[in-house]
Amino acid sequence: MRNYIGTPLKKEIEIGGRTLSLEIGSLAPRALSAVLAQYGDTIVLATICTGKVNEDIDFLPLTVDFKEKLYAGGRISSSRFIKREGRPSEEAILSARLIDRSIRPLFPKEYSNEIQVIITVFSVDQENDPAALAVIATSAALSLSPIPWNGPISTVRVGSRNGNFILNPRESELEFSDLNLVIVATRDRIVMLEGEGNQASEEKVLESVSFAQADLGKIIDLIEEITKERGEKKEKTEGLSTDEKKAKKIRKFIAENLFNQLTPNTVSSDEDLTVRFKEKLESELGEEFTKKELSKILEEETRIFIRDKILSGKRLDGRKVDEIRPIDAKVGIFPRTHGSALFRRGETQIISIVTLGSPALEQLIEGMTGEETKRYMHHYNFPPFSTGEVKRIGSPGRREIGHGVLAERALLPVIPTEDKFPYTTRVVSEVLSSAGSTSMGAVCGSTLALMDAGVPISNLVAGVAMGLVSKDNKKVILTDIAYSEDSFGDMDFKVAGTDKGITALQMDLKIAGVDPDTLGGVLKNAREARLKILEKMRSVIAVPKTVLSPYAPKVEIVRVDPSKIGEVIGSGGRTIRKIMEKTDTAINVEDDGTVSITGKDPELCQMAAKWIDGLTREIKPGEIFEGTVKRILPFGAMVEVLPGKEGLVHISQLAPFRVANVEDVVRLGQNVKVRVSETDAQGRLNLSMNLTESSPPKIAPRPFRDRRQGRRS
């Protein structure tokens, strides 16, 4: 049993005006390491277990699972049939990916044991983010464990409002924040950045990192304090050993038969050289060496070769370090979709398709803290043919979900509000060819497709992936990294934004962090590249189309007094069904009185809107309407003054003279002008065909009769 099990220890500090506590020794005694973390009333448990060494893989077999529990927010699933938690939600997947990207760069390359990190959310207070707290708990658990790991790390979230930064903003504060940035760092280096901004400047992002530095240090102090008291001795790691004589033979073959044949004309930076040379190497030297030995040395040599070229200012395809691959784009690809665009950068090719729907088609999301809706969605698909591979096709993986949400967040700041564009909008980006930076290609494709669909976005958004290669004190920042530069570089930093500022960013590292100066240089170069890409996109389509696709639904919005919703729906839904049948529309009524009308014919949609407006509008005495006689009664006529709204013209109000028979004055279906006399206590209309106030009606003159003809029989 490890030295801290059975002897609980709890440490706490103040961060952002709230207490952060870490506790060990009380829960999950069979796990290799377990830490209970609390911030406000949000509580998570981070557990870590390791498995056997897997010698057949050349990557770190790390798995992170973020387990959301509905009980954490005091909720039971709204599903009638399934009450227990099922597959992870989108938010849970994003949280797991955030933790993975934060801790993965700090493991030794030689370590190949299976590692499983499980985060269990026990309590959420709807104010403090469990994902950021989970990073801290995981950092503490790894630091306490015998697993070799070059931590600890700490994390905070930074918001901004009215020019002032907010440390760990509450959920209520994030609603009004123009910046939402998660910063993960060691004591002096940034390990991971992720977030979105309302076209935030590069300077503001850098200032937010500086703002967070002191509190990041406090959290590291807390983890180091608890580790000093109860941490275990770290295991030693050993890499795969290959006889040096044998290794030299492999390296010589690679240098003479592979790399010396490479020129900008024979290779593209979009290509994975290890895949290209692997078969040849195995066919020539497969009898002397194992596949793993050949693969390991080929990867090492390829990495050295590519990095040395870049450090000397050269890229595999001959581009300059700040040069973007050739861009080609077009819109209106498909005739029946509501909007579409093709975006190509180098060998990366994306098609983005827009579909517009009624407000009733918003996505309903159920989470630990309740239900919310989403009216703009972006889905990213990465089929195996995009990399020329054969793979099983299943439901979207974590990577597809993560890339889809990143591109979605990049566009959100420019998506029109519901009152300006009352549609639910779904964008699907299909990756047709992957050669690096597909998620940023999806950002560009989405922007063009939305404009082609006529969605009035406020600005164009473009994205670019930035890279870094460093050795000793030398650093080279790369613009628009491609496949091999991503695989063998130190950084994949995705930055999306407009010409005004950043809308989304995500930094993944393969090294143990970067300093603020390097971060500033990357953001500066990313902005320069983004402006060039935006210029190219504007040459394809400069402003959103003013007319929607003829195949897109038409939407009308009517806002009614919530107290009059019953009049729209009618008894047993009779009224609303009648409106939908007569106008061939779909109508959705919200509790706040918002009525959305969706149909194919704009005139019928407007007719339904007028109908609903007539049902709920306040009709005042003295108003004059052109109405239609709908029913003849012995004591008067029922006249429809507005769609679905009828009133009674009493027989005494049919004419300025006394009427004996209603049908002597009006007939069924006749159009007549009426004046509103009053609305009674039950909301019924009393009408008059006497359009002006007049004296009491006179007796109508009798019809002329020739007395010589005698009486009628």
Secondary structure, 3 states (H helix, E strand, C coil): CCCCCCCCEEEEEEECCEEEEEEECCCCCCCCEEEEEEECCEEEEEEEEEEEECCCCCCCCEEEEEECCHHHHCCCCCCCCCCCCCCCCHHHHHHHHHHHHHHHHHCCCCCCEEEEEEEEEEECCCCCCHHHHHHHHHHHHHHHCCCCCCCCCEEEEEEEECCEEEECCCHHHHCCCCEEEEEEECCCCEEEEEEEEEEECHHHHHHHHHHHHHHHHHHHHHHHHHHHHHCCCCCCCCCCCCCHHHHHHHHHHHHHHCHHHCCCCCCCCCCCHHHHHHHHHHHHHCCCCCHHHHHHHHHHHHHHHHHHHHHCCCCCCCCCCCCCCCEEEEECCCCCCCEEEEEEECCEEEEEEEEEECHHHCEEEEECCEEEEECEEEEEECCHHHHCCCCCCCCCCHHHHHHHHHHHHHHHHHCCCCCCCCCEEEEEEEEEECCCCHHHHHHHHHHHHHHHHCCCCCCCCEEEEEEEEEECCEEEEEECCCHHHHHHCCEEEEEEECCCCEEEEEEEECCCCECHHHHHHHHHHHHHHHHHHHHHHHHHCCCCCCCCCCCCCEEEEEECCHHHHHHHHCHHHHHHHHHHHHHCEEEEECCCCEEEEEECCHHHHHHHHHHHHHHHCCCCCCCEEEEEEEEEECCEEEEEEECCEEEEEEHHHCCCEECCCHHHCCCCCCEEEEEEEEECCCCCEEEECCCCCCCCCEECCCCCCCHHHCCCC
